[in-house]
Amino acid sequence: MLNQALAHARNQREQHLDQLIEFLGIPSISTLSEHKRDIERAARWLATDMTNAGLEDVEVMPTAGNPIVYGEWLGAGPEAQTVLVYGHYDVQPVDPVDLWVSPPFEPQVRDGEIYARGASDDKGQMFAHIKAVEAMLAAGGKLPVNVKMIFEGEEEVGSPSLEPFVIEHKDLLAANSGLVSDGRIVDTNTPSLVYALRGMSYIEISVKGPKRDLHSGSYGGSVHNTAQLVAEIIVSLHDENGTINIPGFYDKVRELSPEEREALRKVPYSLAQWQEETGLKTPWGEKEYTLLERTTARPTCEVNGMWGGFQGEGGKTIIPAEAGAKISMRLVPDQDPQEITQLFGAHVQQFIPADYTLEVLEHVHGWPVITPIDSPEIRAAARAYEATWGKPPVFTREGGSIPIVATFQKELGAPVVLMGFGLDDNVHAPNEHFRLEHFYRGIGTIIHYYHYLSSQV
Ligand SMILES: [Zn+2]
């Protein structure tokens, strides 16, 4: 069954490529309202292709924004695992269009790469999921797992309709695990699995003191300067090692296990690379953690901007009535972003003199995510990569956030596997491309993944 499905996928490569070219030819740019019809066309095209692939109950489902395309195959029965696949069919704008070697919506294959907007992010990668299911159904009439697929059309505009959709359709989307291919591997010879993402609490503080800006000659020395107060608050956030000083901040941090630290050491990431990227020589921060651990697996607290007082040309001798700062904290499992915002607020409050006011505004919060490296999903994914790439993947964590992954984990209680097949690929830039070999290996990896996931339980 596994081998027949793989053989079928191999035999269909030309057809799969032709279909991908057709899909990539639809300019489904979600950030530009003039492409609204193209978005709808892409959704319908996708629904037709999913139906042809053998998925059932395929539906273009309306949302407040762009439609979500849903389809399922539940023939493995209630005892089998159910996997929820997510991807997005919308793409980024193409400007500056004159830097494209071939037109962004006239896909062209050059040197084993397909060039088009969306080739890697995310049409090419999500399409591999449909083709994997198609090959398995065509070869053996069934899959070893149940599969549900949702493809959204608003990822590039921040997925405003997705979370409400997930909450509204919890029963429809119920699954044992999630599967997302919208990312990259380390390099073509080094498959990798991102098993954790950081969350975020983004806060703005503003401090108000005297009723107006005061003359520093008349009042200097008698007033606690608000800009200085904000600076004092900022200084209080870290100790000299870079450890965060907010009481309770680390209470829920899941410490890195020795196995994880060992796995992270295998990720090719060097001081030289950090130096090259930052233009600096000497890293700062928690000395007991490696650079990669600091940037991906440890929580942070960074000042993104601070303001207060006079910023214009020349001098103006005032004591500002008001000052503030924007601060983002990257969070790791199992920190709770809202709780962190509260702890932060309580910490800052103690610096505020009696007749001053403090405002704490939370702009964004997002949950951190982890699917442990010894979980059945990650183990199956690792075997699937090894079977396809001929090499076991390295395990990495990512310093940034992917909100949808946190939503799946939180709302559906499902661990999520991030199974990327891309490389740098110029995503969001001119000449976006996707290596065809990675498209085909992607299909093979997904087929193997379902096989290993089902044979493990
Ligand atoms: Zn994407």
Residues whose N, C-alpha, C, O or C-beta is under 5 A from the ligand:
A	BS01	ZN	D121 D122 D182
